[in-house]
Amino acid sequence: MALQNIGAANSDDAFYRYKMPKMITKIEGRGNGIKTNIVNMVEIAKALARPASYTTKYFGCELGAQSKFDEKTGTSLVNGAHDTAKLAGLLENFIKKYVQCYGCGNPETEIIITKTEMITMKCAACGFTSDVDMRDKLTTFILKNPPEQKKGSKDKKAMRRAEKERLKEGEAADEEMKKLKKDSRKKTGALSKDASSKAATGKKKANGSSKKANGSSDEDHSNSPAGSQNEDRNVADDDDDDDDVQWQTDTSLEAARQRIQEQLSAVTAEMVMLSTTEAEKEKKTAPKENGNKAAAGAKPTPEQNSYETLVSEIKSRLSKSSTPSQLQSFLGSAAGTPQEIMSALFEALFGGLGKGFAKEVGKKKNYLSAAVQDEGSQMLLLRAVESFCGKASGDAVKEVAIALKVLYDADLLEEEVIVQWYEEGSGGDSQNAESESEEE
């Protein structure tokens, strides 16, 4: 079967890896019953990762004719006689609207229907989320016949919900255990105080004469055994409380993933503190000559001027309601190193923010996804966050760990890249921390 590249813009690319079969049509019937049969519609739909009923319905909507796809036989029919070239052009329009990513142009997208009955496409290549035009006629058919979701995404969401519920239940159980221990210790402490006071008064009455003859030394000697016995009773009561509790370690797969998640949040918080302390040390250990030059009004270097110019250009693009795809094309042609471009983008988006910085990251994550294309771009983004910590206010730095969690949930950062970034920043301390966690 002859193959062709997906998308007319890629038709001349001999090394393009996304391909689909060439359309084959057949005219059937006569007169008013004439129909066009797309013979290999099932193979084309599989290559596009879309149901064959979507493409068949799209042909009917665009041609103003009745269309039908038989799920049992895999037959795709459109009323009327239509040329193969005409149907291929309509298929190209379908690919642009419902298959290709609006950000990178790759056809590795998945149709997702939101809670507000909106249709979006999530790109597996760049992570960009494309918003489909809901004015198109096919959107009503897609809402009534939603595509089958991949099992992996559902399992992942269910696993995250289960982990959050287990974490809440564990915290509630720990709080109840702490309250019970505090109450038991208060009761045993009150009982021991009453017993010690009664024993002391009884000894004072019985040994009144001996105290006068022997002095204060005998009084100290008589009171010291009682005090030691009371302390031993308190310790024994605490031990009894601990013996009643049975401690167990959950070795299931979900519990292990939960512990990894908790360690990841702890690592991100430690990384934020590490980056801020290193920035403060660099400021304190800077040469005095540089400080004198800055005080004397030294001119900024050409590198600083170019970086500030890049930040201002990105801000002007964002102020003109630029879409993430337009911003991506601009960043691809911008002058500067990849790290400078990523840092300038992060500063243009979030520079000057204080409290509420993490929420802004969640709102503008689509702009960051336009710049994050692979693991190397993820490392550039983490270093941009690190440089942001050195310039931002204290309120913003407190929310950096939450912002990293938001980017992790949005699939813009992977766990391996975060750990690698942390190990590069902390050196040998990270290895010691890992060894201690394994021993625990």
KEKOL-7374 format. One line per 10 residues: number of its first residue (from 1); for each residue z, y, x of C-alpha. Coordinates in steps of 0.5 Angstrom, whole numbers. Each point is the difference from the previous one (the first is absolute). Layout:
% KEKOL-7374
NUM	Z Y X; ...
This chain:
% KEKOL-7374
1	0 0 0; -2 7 3; 6 5 1; 0 7 1; 6 5 2; 4 3 -5; -1 7 -1; -7 4 1; 3 4 5; 1 -6 4
11	-7 -4 -1; -2 2 7; 6 -3 4; -2 -6 3; 8 -2 2; 3 2 -7; 4 -6 -2; 1 2 -8; -6 -4 -3; -2 -2 -7
21	-6 -4 -3; -7 4 -2; 0 0 -7; -5 -5 -4; -2 2 -7; -4 -4 -6; -3 3 -6; 2 -5 -6; -3 0 -7; -5 4 -4
31	0 6 -5; 7 2 -2; 3 -6 3; -2 2 7; 5 0 5; 1 1 8; 4 -6 3; 4 2 7; -1 -7 3; 5 1 6
41	5 5 -3; 6 -5 1; -1 0 8; -1 7 0; 6 1 -4; 4 -4 5; -3 4 6; 3 6 -3; 6 -3 -2; 0 2 -7
51	-1 -4 -7; -7 -1 -2; 1 3 -7; 2 7 3; -7 0 3; -4 -3 -6; 4 5 -4; -2 6 4; -7 -1 0; 0 0 -8
61	4 6 0; -5 4 5; -6 -3 -4; 3 1 -7; -2 -7 -1; 5 -6 -2; 2 -5 5; 4 -6 0; 3 -5 6; 1 -7 -2
71	6 -2 4; -1 -8 -1; -7 0 2; 0 6 5; -6 3 -4; -1 8 1; -5 3 -6; -2 7 -1; -4 2 -6; -7 2 1
81	-5 -1 6; 2 4 6; -2 0 7; 4 -3 6; -1 7 4; 3 3 -6; 6 -4 -1; 1 0 8; 1 7 0; 5 0 -6
91	4 -6 4; 0 5 6; 3 6 -4; 5 -6 -3; 2 -1 8; 1 7 1; 5 1 -6; 3 -6 0; 0 -4 6; -1 5 7
101	7 3 2; -1 8 -1; 3 1 7; -3 -5 5; -6 -3 -4; 2 -7 1; 0 -5 -6; 6 -3 1; 4 3 -6; 4 -3 -6
111	0 3 -7; 7 2 -2; 2 3 -7; 6 4 0; 5 1 -5; -3 6 -3; -6 -4 -1; -4 3 6; -5 -4 4; 1 1 8
121	-3 -4 6; 5 -2 6; -4 -1 6; 2 -6 5; -4 3 6; 3 7 0; 6 0 -5; -3 6 -4; 0 0 -8; -6 2 -4
131	1 3 -7; -6 -2 -4; -3 5 -5; 3 -2 -7; -6 3 -4; -5 -5 2; -1 -5 -6; 2 -6 4; 7 2 1; 2 -2 -7
141	-3 -7 1; 4 -1 6; 6 2 -3; -1 -5 -5; -2 -5 5; 4 1 6; -1 -4 6; 4 -5 3; 5 2 5; 1 -3 6
151	6 -5 0; 2 3 7; 2 7 -2; 3 -3 -6; 5 -4 4; 1 5 5; 2 5 -6; 5 -5 -3; 3 -2 7; 2 7 1
161	3 1 -7; 4 -6 1; 2 2 7; 3 7 -3; 3 -4 -6; 4 -4 5; 2 6 5; 3 3 -6; 4 -6 -2; 2 -1 7
171	3 7 0; 3 -1 -7; 4 -6 3; 2 3 6; 3 6 -4; 4 -5 -4; 2 -4 6; 3 6 3; 4 3 -6; 3 -7 -1
181	2 0 8; 3 7 -1; 4 -2 -6; 3 -6 3; 2 3 6; 3 6 -4; 4 -5 -4; 2 -4 6; 2 6 4; 5 3 -6
191	3 -7 -1; 2 0 8; 2 7 0; 5 -2 -6; 2 -6 4; 2 3 6; 4 6 -3; 4 -5 -4; 1 -4 6; 2 6 4
201	5 2 -5; 3 -6 0; 1 -1 7; 3 7 1; 6 -2 -5; 1 -6 3; 0 2 7; 4 7 -1; 5 -1 4; -4 -3 6
211	-4 6 0; 6 4 2; 2 -4 5; -7 -2 4; -3 7 -2; -8 1 -1; -2 -6 4; 2 -5 -5; -3 4 -5; -7 0 3
221	1 -8 2; 2 -2 -7; -6 4 -3; -6 -2 5; 0 -7 -3; -1 2 -7; -6 5 2; -3 -6 4; 0 -5 -6; -3 5 -5
231	-6 2 5; -1 -8 0; 0 0 -7; -5 5 -1; -4 -3 5; 0 -7 -3; -1 3 -7; -7 3 3; -2 -7 3; 2 -3 -7
241	-5 5 -3; -5 -1 5; 0 -8 -1; -1 1 -7; -7 3 1; -6 -5 2; -5 3 4; -7 -3 0; -7 2 3; -6 0 -4
251	-5 -3 4; -6 1 -5; -7 3 1; 2 6 -5; 7 1 4; -4 0 7; -5 5 -3; 6 4 -2; 3 0 6; -6 2 4
261	-1 6 -5; 7 3 1; -1 -1 8; -7 4 -1; 4 6 -4; 5 0 5; -5 0 6; -4 6 -3; 7 4 -1; 2 -2 8
271	-7 2 2; 0 7 -4; 7 1 4; -3 -2 6; -6 5 0; 4 6 -2; 5 -1 6; -6 -1 5; -3 6 -3; 7 4 1
281	1 -3 7; -7 3 2; 2 7 -2; 6 0 4; -3 -3 6; -6 4 0; -1 4 7; 3 7 0; -6 3 2; -4 -2 -6
291	6 4 -4; -1 6 4; -7 0 -1; 1 -1 -8; 5 6 0; -5 4 4; -5 -1 -6; -5 -5 4; -6 -1 -3; -1 -7 -4
301	-5 -5 4; -7 -1 -3; 2 -7 -2; 6 3 -4; -6 5 -3; -4 -6 -2; 5 -4 -3; 2 6 -4; -7 2 -2; -1 -8 -3
311	7 1 -4; -3 6 -3; -7 -3 -2; 3 -6 -3; 5 5 -4; -6 4 -2; -4 -7 -2; 6 -2 -4; 1 7 -4; -7 -1 -2
321	2 -6 -4; -4 -5 5; 0 -7 -2; 2 -6 4; -7 -2 2; -2 7 2; 6 1 4; -2 -7 3; -7 3 2; 3 6 3
331	5 -4 4; -5 -4 3; -4 6 3; 6 4 2; 1 2 7; 6 -3 4; 3 -7 1; 2 -5 -5; 7 2 1; -1 7 -1
341	-4 0 -6; 6 -5 -3; 5 4 2; -3 7 -3; -2 -4 -6; 8 -2 -1; 2 7 2; -5 3 -5; 2 -4 -6; 8 0 1
351	1 6 5; 6 4 -2; 3 -4 -5; 7 -2 0; 4 -3 -6; -5 -4 -4; -5 -2 6; 0 -8 -2; -2 2 -7; -6 4 3
361	-2 -6 4; -1 -4 -6; -4 5 -4; -5 1 6; 0 -7 3; -8 0 -2; -1 5 5; 3 -4 5; -3 -6 -2; -7 4 2
371	2 0 7; 4 -7 1; -6 -5 1; 3 -5 4; 6 -2 4; -1 5 5; 0 5 -5; 6 -2 -2; 3 1 7; -3 7 0
381	4 1 -7; 6 -2 3; 0 4 6; -2 6 -5; 6 -1 -4; 4 0 7; -3 7 2; 2 2 -7; 7 -2 1; 1 5 6
391	-3 6 -4; 3 -1 -7; 7 2 -3; 6 -4 -1; -1 -2 -7; -7 -2 1; 2 -5 6; 5 -3 -4; -6 -2 -5; -4 -3 5
401	2 -7 -1; -1 0 -7; -7 3 1; -2 -6 5; 3 -5 -6; -5 4 -4; -6 -1 5; 2 -7 1; 0 -2 -8; -7 4 0
411	-3 -5 5; -1 6 5; 5 -3 5; 1 -7 2; 6 -3 2; -2 -2 7; -3 7 1; 7 3 -1; 4 -5 4; -5 1 6
421	0 7 -1; 8 0 0; 0 -5 6; -5 5 4; 5 6 -1; 7 -4 1; -2 -4 6; 5 -6 2; 5 2 -6; -4 -3 -5
431	0 -6 3; 7 0 1; 1 1 -8; -5 -5 -1; 4 -5 4; 7 2 -4; -4 -1 -7; -2 -7 2; 7 -2 2; 3 3 -6
